[in-house]
Amino acid sequence: RCGAGARPGRAPSPGPGSSRALPAGAEEPGMEAEAQQLPLGCGGGGGSPAAGRSPEGEERREPLQASVSNGGDAESGRELVELKVIWNKNKYDVKFCLDSTGAELKQKIHSLTGLPPAMQKVMFKGLLPEEKTLREIKVTNGAKIMVVGSTINDVLAVNTPKEAAQQEVKAEENKKEPLCRQKQHRKVLDKGKPDDVMPSVKGVQERLPTVPLSGMYNKSGGKVRLTFKLEQDQLWIGTKERTEKLPMGSIKNVVSEPIEGHEDYHMMAFQLGPTEASYYWVYWVPTQYVDAIKDTVLGKWQYF
């Protein structure tokens, strides 16, 4: 019965039940099932019944394995370098392609920090060239890349308080009491306009006269005159007691303000030292000479 059960060209059946005679059509699916189970157990991919066993089947699987290996080689072919990007006290560990350019690195930094490339100053052994690759400038693993720059939001955050502070200062200045109402000046102005004051001309700017400006008061209420010695670059401040000869360059600033109720005349101060305490005040200066006095003393001589 064993000889009858075996057919030429067939492999012996592995189990006792194989001795039963089966129709030809029923035996073929059994062989297919057997052939399908073997590649799964080997980790193979499915194919013809002989794929898992015949030398030909081994050769057909090799190209599939080679294609997977090639994919890994292609990925590793893009050589990466590990960088430490430092910006604004923040540190970023970055893996970046060694054959990428400095411009491409700036784009990467932009994605990390939000700092636009145009506002970046990237340093590696000097300023990083945008057109060269990291390989060309010899960047190695662990290299430190220093980035300097501020984002738009940082710039706005810094500038906005400054602008607000300036506006506050201007607002405070506008709230200040006019100089002519302050007590120290009021005591002089309350004496009224000097009898010999020089005439004023509203809405006109004139050059300095060739004669001294006279008929004015100083802070003590005494008469004062101003003489501009252009050839000697000096301002002479004369009173009844003495005349002070001041080099123009020693006068730090000149300020003036119209006298309330008499806007055609100004009160004016010459800053002779580093603080406002050094102001030398002169009252009832004709308005048409105010700009000429400032320009002359501060080095902007005007010849009309």
C-alpha positions, 0 to 999 in steps of 0.5 A: 500500500505504501508503494501504491500511495507514492506517485512518481515525481511527488515528495513523500507526504510528511504525515500519516494521512497522506496515504489516502487517495485524493482526486488530482484537483484536491491535491494541488491546493494542499501543495499551494498551502504548503508552499505559502507557509514556508516563505512566511516562516522565513520572512520571505515575501510570497511568490511561486510555490518554489520561491522559498525552496529552489535556488531560483527563488533565492536569486529572485529575493536578492534584488528586493533585499538589495533595493532596501539596502540601496535606500539606506545608502542613499540616505546616509549619502547626505552626510550630516554634521552636528552643530550647536547654534547659540543665539540670544542665550538660547542653544539649539542642537542641530543636525545639518547637511554638510554640503548645504550653504551658509544661506541654507543654514540661515534659513534653518536658523530662521525656522528655529529662532524666527530671526529673518536671514537678513537680520542674522549675523552668523559667526563661525571663525569669522562671518559665515559666507552665504555662498560656501558650503559647510564642508568648504569652510571646514565645519566639523561635528560639535562646531559652535555657530554664534548668531547675532541679531534681533527679531522685528518684535524685539526691535519694536519692543525696545523702541516703543518704550523709548518713543513713549518716554519721549512723548511723556517728556514732551507732555511734561514740558507742555504742562510746565509753567511758562518761565515768565510766570516763575517767581525768580523771573516774575520779580524782574518782569514785574518792574515792567518794560525798561524805558530805554528798551530797543524797539521790537519788530514782530514776524521779522528776523534781522541780523545783529546790529553793529551797535550793542543790544542795550536797554535790557535787565539781568536777573538782579534787575540791573541794566545789561547790554550785549556786544558781539565781537565777531572778529574776536569770537567773543560775547561781551556782557556789560553792566554798570559795574563790569564787562565780562568777555566770554569766548563764544565756545564757552557758552554751552547753550542759549534758550529763550521764551517770549514774555507773556503779554509782550510776545515781541520781547523775549527773556533769554539765558546763556548757559555758562557752565554744565548745568542750568544753575549757570544760566545768565538771564537777560530780559526784554530782548527784541524778538527780531534778534533772537535767532541771530543771537542763537546762531552767532553764539552757537557757531552758526553765523549768518550774514544777511 
